[in-house]
Amino acid sequence: MSRVIPVFAVLLLLACAIPPPEDPTLATLPIVRLPVEEPEGAAVAPLAVPDAVVLALKNNPGLAAAAARIAAADEAIRAVAASYLPRLGLSGGYAHTTDPVQVFMMQLRQRELRMTGDFNHPGAHGNARASVEASWLLFDGGRRSAGERMAQLNSLVEQGERAAIANELKAAVISTCLAVYEAREFSKVADKSVALVSEQLRIAESRFEAGSAQRSDVLSVEVRLAEAREEVVRARNAGERALTALRGLLGMRAVEPLVLADDPGFRVPPVLGENRIETALSSRPEVGRGMRGVEMALAGVNLKEADRRLMLSVYGSWDFDERDGTFGGNRESRTGGFRVDLPVFEGGRTDAEVAVAKARVREAKELLRSVVLMVESDVRRAELDLAEAEERVRVSEKSEERAEEALSMIRARYESGAATITEYLDAETALTGARVRGVASRYQVERATADLRRAMGICRAGTEDAEGGA
């Protein structure tokens, strides 16, 4: 038995040469990044909107997870393709027994069987066996081809899912960047209101000291000034909240510095052409994903129907048996053959599974129809939102012009003593509101344009990126 040890030592070394799989509990642990304090005076490079879109496509965790699913689907294709190749394996082992039947078989394999002695009590015997085994599935009735097709379609579905996430992500980044710029414009409007009311407070205090105004006029202006300053704070906080949301879309922590480039003139590329629904049906990833889902369901039917067909495989083995592990002489044996499997009766199981697969096809077709209807409705809604936003711009421009004219007239009347401070403050409030609505309507047009491009599956920020257009 001592001579058996070197043989199995070699097998043990071969087994140890194969690296163990990584511990998933360790390999998948997220990397926690501690906040890094910026050195005093360090400048953060401003980020333009197209650059923000590109950064989101690289760092967004949802998009990265989708890429991982694509990689897994691609590996599944490789796994199915490997089933077309023959299999070869090595095996070895040692057994020691006093079972008469096992002892008889060991001696026979070792070419040491003697028709003498007590067959009922042969004593202990050992056997070392090393084998080379090979098998090859030659025909499987189309099971592997159907499985390979399903794996390929699953990869396409995952790619469509990633494209859909990217389309939504681009629109979300653009809309959030616009929210940052909008908050900056709101802040400017609020600052103008503070400056205007502050000047009026100075005038009211001077007139009160001169005895030509009442104390209530000064108090009314002070109240309006407090409201204007509150609007400044609200606008700035809205900008910070939008930046926080943008950090999440870019895959950044909430404490990381982020500055958008001072580019209030950014414009989303306009939507051209009239066949918007047709463009959406050909460009939206959800539609392509639904079509792949139907094809996958059809491949599933083929996979189940293949269970009715025969399978043909060949196999062979080369075995070595030895009591002391030397594996020499004529103590080897060879086995070869073929195997045919043909299901005859399974109690209707295959028929039921085929029926289930066909029902999945009908489900996939209805899901695709639902997606088509959703896309058409999404495009139509986005078109209406854009038309409404454009009309609001025209209305707000006229409203702002008239509010400025009204304030100018009220100011002149107030300075001449023909109007009260209340009328003046109402006119100033109306002008500030008109300016706010003007800013909101202009940015709403940009957001509605980005949303229409998202609905059509062509969302981009005016620059090309790794996805073929941001």
ABEGO torsion letter per residue (X at the ends): XAAAAAAAAAAAAAAAABBBBBBAAAAABBBBBBBBBBBBGBBBBBBBAAAAAAAAAAABAAAAAAAAAAAAAAAAAAAAAAAABBBBBBBBBBBBBABAAAAAAAAAAAGABBABEBAABAEBBBBBBBBBBBBBBABAGGAAAAAAAAAAAAAAAAAAAAAAAAAAAAAAAAAAAAAAAAAAAAAAAAAAAAAAAAAAAAAAAAAAAAGABBAAAAAAAAAAAAAAAAAAAAAAAAAAAAAAAAAAAAGBBAABBBBBBBBAABBBBBBBEABAAAAAAAABAAAAAAAAAAAAAAAAAAAAAAAABBBBBBBBBBBBBBAAGAGBEAABBBBBEBBBBBBABAGGAAAAAAAAAAAAAAAAAAAAAAAAAAAAAAAAAAAAAAAAAAAAAAAAAAAAAAAAAAAAAAAAAAAAGABBAAAAAAAAAAAAAAAAAAAAAAAAAAAAAAAAAAAAGABBAGBBBAAGEX
